[in-house]
Amino acid sequence: LPAIVADLHRKFGVPVRCSCLRTRDVISQISEGILDLGIVRKDDVPDHLDQMDAGTIEYRLYAPRALLPKSSSAPNLAAVLKNVPLAAMDAPGDYNDAVEVLARKYTGSLGIQFRYSSMANILSMIQSGACAGILPSLVSKELDSNTCWELNCPETKGFRRPLALCWRKRMVEVRDDTRKIIEFVARGIRTKLDDAPRGH
């Protein structure tokens, strides 16, 4: 979002405040007029809000190569989770539930070893070589393929999320260019997601 927000400010001259919230809080604050726009899973947008397609976010399993036996071929998810500690978010939700299920399936009672308040923290831990994590494929550009495996394994398909940009129906009446702003943001998000690496 930072690049999209910067372009939005340059093009339309609007001040921008960004918040990272759980889906239900995004919906609630948009409904109450606290937030103007929100990015949420497409199937979570209630009927009383308008929405626009914002692309699909894909997830990958990222694992430091140094924590796995040396090999020229990529490991599978089971090999990673049996040998490498796993990180997830420090908050309840669909993402964490899915990570927990995978972790317990392959590690028994160990489950998730690291919990953090943001995916940026998980990315930092992966970069430091401390653990593996399931993150949006957008982070591929931040990781060195020589030191980290990026795995597009079948188990990560369940993390795939179609996204929508949503807003109050009345909001388009507030400013003449509101619809243009909405389309600009949605298009920017779709472009970023379309440009994300597709993994191995």
C-alpha positions in Angstrom: 0.0 0.0 0.0 2.7 2.7 0.6 3.4 3.3 -3.1 -0.3 3.4 -3.9 -1.0 5.8 -1.0 1.9 8.1 -2.1 0.5 8.1 -5.7 -3.0 8.8 -4.4 -1.8 11.8 -2.4 0.2 13.2 -5.4 -2.7 12.7 -7.8 -5.7 13.8 -5.7 -4.1 15.8 -2.9 -6.0 14.0 -0.2 -4.5 13.3 3.3 -4.4 9.6 4.0 -4.4 7.6 7.2 -3.9 3.8 7.0 -4.8 1.3 9.7 -4.2 -2.4 10.0 -7.3 -4.0 11.5 -9.1 -7.3 11.6 -11.8 -7.8 8.9 -14.7 -7.3 11.3 -13.2 -4.1 12.6 -12.7 -2.8 9.1 -16.4 -3.5 8.2 -17.6 -2.0 11.5 -15.6 1.2 11.1 -16.6 1.7 7.5 -20.2 1.2 8.4 -19.9 3.8 11.2 -18.1 6.3 8.9 -14.8 6.1 10.8 -13.0 4.7 7.8 -13.7 5.7 4.2 -12.3 2.6 2.4 -11.3 -0.9 3.5 -9.5 -3.9 1.9 -11.1 -7.1 3.0 -11.8 -10.6 1.7 -14.4 -10.4 -1.0 -16.8 -12.8 0.6 -16.8 -10.8 3.9 -18.3 -7.6 2.4 -21.9 -7.1 3.7 -24.7 -6.1 1.5 -25.0 -2.6 2.9 -21.5 -1.7 1.6 -20.4 -1.2 -2.0 -17.4 -3.1 -3.3 -14.9 -3.3 -6.1 -12.6 -6.2 -7.1 -9.1 -5.7 -5.7 -7.4 -8.8 -7.1 -6.4 -12.0 -5.4 -3.6 -12.4 -2.8 -1.6 -15.6 -3.1 0.5 -17.1 -0.3 3.7 -19.1 -0.3 5.7 -21.0 2.3 9.1 -19.3 2.9 11.9 -21.2 4.7 15.6 -20.3 5.3 17.8 -22.8 3.4 20.3 -22.9 6.2 17.8 -24.6 8.5 17.3 -27.5 6.0 19.6 -30.2 4.6 21.5 -29.0 1.6 19.8 -29.8 -1.6 19.4 -28.5 -5.2 15.7 -29.4 -5.2 13.1 -27.7 -3.1 11.7 -29.5 0.0 8.0 -30.1 0.5 5.9 -28.7 3.2 6.3 -31.7 5.5 10.1 -31.6 5.3 10.1 -27.9 6.2 7.7 -28.1 9.1 9.4 -31.2 10.6 12.8 -29.4 10.6 12.1 -25.6 10.8 10.2 -23.6 13.5 7.1 -21.9 12.1 5.9 -18.4 12.7 2.3 -16.9 12.6 0.4 -13.9 13.6 -0.3 -13.2 17.3 -4.0 -12.8 16.8 -7.0 -15.1 16.2 -8.4 -15.5 12.7 -8.7 -17.7 9.6 -5.0 -17.3 8.7 -3.8 -18.4 12.1 -6.3 -21.2 12.3 -5.0 -22.5 8.9 -1.3 -22.2 9.9 -2.1 -23.9 13.2 -3.8 -26.9 11.5 -0.7 -27.4 9.2 1.7 -27.0 12.0 0.0 -29.6 14.2 -0.4 -32.0 11.3 3.3 -32.2 10.7 4.8 -31.3 14.1 2.3 -32.9 16.5 2.1 -30.9 19.8 4.8 -28.3 18.9 2.6 -26.2 16.6 3.5 -22.6 16.0 6.8 -21.6 17.6 6.9 -17.9 17.0 4.0 -15.4 17.1 4.2 -11.8 16.0 1.9 -8.8 15.7 2.4 -8.3 12.0 3.5 -10.2 8.8 6.3 -7.7 8.5 7.7 -9.1 11.8 7.4 -12.7 10.4 9.2 -11.6 7.2 12.1 -10.2 9.3 12.4 -13.4 11.3 12.5 -15.4 8.0 15.2 -13.0 6.7 17.2 -13.5 9.8 17.1 -17.3 9.3 15.2 -18.0 12.5 12.0 -19.7 11.1 9.7 -20.4 8.3 6.4 -18.7 7.5 3.4 -18.6 5.2 3.2 -15.1 3.7 1.7 -13.3 0.7 3.8 -13.8 -2.4 4.4 -10.1 -2.5 7.2 -10.5 -0.1 9.2 -12.6 -2.6 11.0 -9.4 -3.8 12.3 -8.9 -0.2 13.9 -12.4 0.1 17.1 -13.7 -1.4 16.4 -16.9 -3.3 19.9 -18.1 -2.5 19.2 -18.1 1.2 15.5 -18.8 1.3 13.2 -21.3 -0.3 9.9 -20.0 -1.7 7.5 -22.9 -2.0 4.2 -22.9 -3.9 3.0 -26.1 -2.3 -0.6 -27.5 -2.5 -1.2 -26.7 1.1 -0.8 -23.0 0.6 -3.6 -22.9 -2.0 -6.1 -22.7 0.9 -4.7 -19.4 2.0 -5.6 -17.8 -1.4 -7.9 -14.8 -0.8 -9.9 -12.8 -3.4 -9.9 -9.2 -2.1 -12.4 -6.3 -2.4 -12.2 -2.6 -1.8 -15.3 -1.6 0.1 -17.0 1.6 1.2 -20.3 3.1 2.3 -22.8 3.6 -0.5 -23.3 7.2 0.5 -19.6 8.1 0.4 -19.5 8.6 -3.4 -21.9 11.6 -2.8 -19.4 13.4 -0.6 -16.8 14.4 -3.2 -17.1 14.6 -7.0 -13.9 12.6 -7.4 -14.6 9.9 -4.9 -15.4 7.3 -7.5 -12.1 8.1 -9.3 -10.2 7.7 -6.0 -11.9 4.3 -5.3 -11.1 3.1 -8.9 -7.5 4.4 -8.6 -6.9 2.5 -5.3 -8.5 -0.7 -6.5 -6.6 -0.7 -9.8 -3.3 0.0 -7.9 -3.9 -3.0 -5.6 -4.8 -5.3 -8.5 -1.6 -4.3 -10.3 0.6 -5.0 -7.3 -0.9 -8.4 -6.8 -0.7 -9.2 -10.5 3.0 -8.3 -10.5 3.8 -10.6 -7.5 6.1 -13.5 -8.2 4.4 -16.8 -8.9 6.8 -19.0 -6.9 8.3 -22.4 -7.5 
